[in-house]
Amino acid sequence: MLLLAGSTALALVTLTSMWLISRKLAAGWLVAIAAQFAWVPYDIGTRQYGFLLITAVSVPVYVRGWRNFRQRV
């Protein structure tokens, strides 16, 4: 049950970041970055080490997106 609650909560945060980004809000990028760091303990705790690779790739992409967004505003 705890795994379901944890993954659901993290998924909702990730989906929220996507929604914010689609609305062209800078906060979406920051929520996306924070969500990735929140996934790390979950991935380790559930021994889903492959998802750590997704985080390692996603964080630089989200940081770049946030920087590009700030330059346009």
C-alpha positions as CSV (number, residue, x, y, z in Angstrom):
1,M,0.0,0.0,0.0
2,L,2.8,2.4,0.8
3,L,4.4,1.8,-2.6
4,L,1.1,2.6,-4.3
5,A,0.7,5.8,-2.3
6,G,4.3,6.9,-2.8
7,S,4.3,6.3,-6.5
8,T,0.9,7.9,-6.9
9,A,1.9,11.0,-5.0
10,L,5.1,11.3,-7.0
11,A,3.2,10.8,-10.3
12,L,0.8,13.5,-9.4
13,V,3.7,15.9,-8.7
14,T,5.2,15.0,-12.1
15,L,1.9,15.5,-13.9
16,T,1.4,18.8,-12.1
17,S,4.8,20.0,-13.4
18,M,3.8,18.9,-17.0
19,W,0.5,20.9,-16.7
20,L,2.3,24.0,-15.4
21,I,4.9,23.8,-18.2
22,S,2.0,23.4,-20.8
23,R,0.6,26.6,-19.3
24,K,4.0,28.3,-19.9
25,L,4.6,28.9,-16.2
26,A,8.2,28.9,-15.0
27,A,7.2,27.1,-11.8
28,G,6.5,24.0,-13.9
29,W,10.2,23.6,-14.6
30,L,11.1,23.9,-10.9
31,V,8.4,21.5,-9.8
32,A,9.7,19.0,-12.5
33,I,13.3,19.3,-11.1
34,A,12.0,18.9,-7.5
35,A,9.9,15.9,-8.6
36,Q,13.0,14.1,-10.0
37,F,14.9,14.5,-6.8
38,A,11.9,13.2,-4.9
39,W,11.9,10.1,-7.1
40,V,15.5,9.2,-6.1
41,P,14.8,7.9,-2.6
42,Y,11.7,6.1,-3.9
43,D,13.7,4.4,-6.7
44,I,16.4,3.3,-4.3
45,G,13.9,2.2,-1.7
46,T,12.0,0.1,-4.2
47,R,15.2,-1.1,-5.9
48,Q,14.2,0.3,-9.2
49,Y,17.7,1.4,-10.1
50,G,17.0,1.8,-13.8
51,F,14.8,4.9,-13.0
52,L,17.8,6.6,-11.6
53,L,19.1,6.9,-15.1
54,I,15.9,8.7,-16.1
55,T,16.5,11.2,-13.3
56,A,20.2,11.6,-14.4
57,V,19.0,12.5,-17.9
58,S,15.8,14.4,-16.9
59,V,17.3,16.9,-14.5
60,P,19.7,18.5,-17.0
61,V,16.9,18.7,-19.6
62,Y,14.6,20.4,-17.1
63,V,17.3,22.8,-15.9
64,R,18.0,23.7,-19.5
65,G,14.2,24.2,-20.2
66,W,13.9,26.4,-17.1
67,R,16.9,28.5,-18.2
68,N,15.6,28.9,-21.8
69,F,12.2,29.9,-20.4
70,R,13.7,32.6,-18.2
71,Q,15.6,34.0,-21.1
72,R,12.5,34.4,-23.2
73,V,10.5,36.2,-20.4
